[in-house]
Amino acid sequence: MAGAPTAASPPPGVVERLAPLVVDPATTAVITDYDGTLAPIVDDPELAVPLAGAPDLLVRLAGKYAVVAVVSGRSVAFLREHLGRCDPVRLVGLYGLEWSRPGGGVVPEPGAERWRPVIADAAARLSAGAPPGVEVERKGLAVTVHWRRAPLAADWVAGEVGSVAARGGLRAHPGRMSVELRAPSEMDKGAATRRLVEGCTAACFVGDDLGDLPAFAALHALAAETGLAAVAVAVTDAESAPEVAAAADVAVPGPPGALSLLGWLADGAWTDTTPVTG
């Protein structure tokens, strides 16, 4: 984590909400998103790199907690490239359609591979007509259209993505000035989170976008079903959808706040430059 931690603690109300996560690390899961959480949002999605110290922090967490995972809309290959070989951290890509294999390799979700040619056709159609500034990000088992650098193209994106989705039988998932097309699978960050926390007594998910809401909902449902001590953490900024903070138990300001929270979980230290609100 960038910067030297201080002995300061989170505000008392936040400490109370996070406390169940440190009671028994051997049965606790710490799960985080990538974009907007470990890495700042940038105009070019290919240039989204994690904050300094984030990969090492994940490894430190993995040395303490039963499960540490990054669940992202990125591919596992992208996560490995930017986070390094961080075994035993679990890398879950494409909202749960790809799972990292210990020591390398990727395990696709059963049934996902048959959609690869459909996704490729959708990506080709979207790329062919994309206005200047609109980026079509090919992920193999998903394709994301970004219009952050072309905000006036939002209507084109909505219409074209809707048409292409209907043609291929795909589902559209909105994000931050982006929309992603994926196979009509029940797998999402909520389903992935349920799988990761199985057998745990406590868990948190740290995320910033609408795609993270299913993970928050899964934790809260498990809290009701099994008594899991669940903490949903919203990483917020001026662009955040209000639904994200509304669905969370704790909010932190941007990726620096997320790393401070994760750093506290890793070693009990807290930086007093990134306050947390409950």
Buried (B, 14 or more C-beta within 10 A) or exposed (E): BEBEBEEEEBEEEBBEBBEBBBEBBEBBBBBBBBBBBBBBBEEEBEEBBBBEBBBBBBBBBBEBBBBBBBBBBBBBBBBBEBBBEBBEBBBBBBBBBBBBEEEEEBEBBEEBEEBBEBBBBBBEBBBEEBEEBBBBBBBBBBBBBBBBEBEEBEEBBBEBBEEBBEEBEBEBBBBBBBBBBBBEBEBBBBBBBBBBBEEBBBBBBBBBBBBBBBBBBBBBBBBEEEEBBBBBBBBBBEEBBEEBBEBBBBBBBBBBBBBBBBBBBBEEBBBEEBBBBB
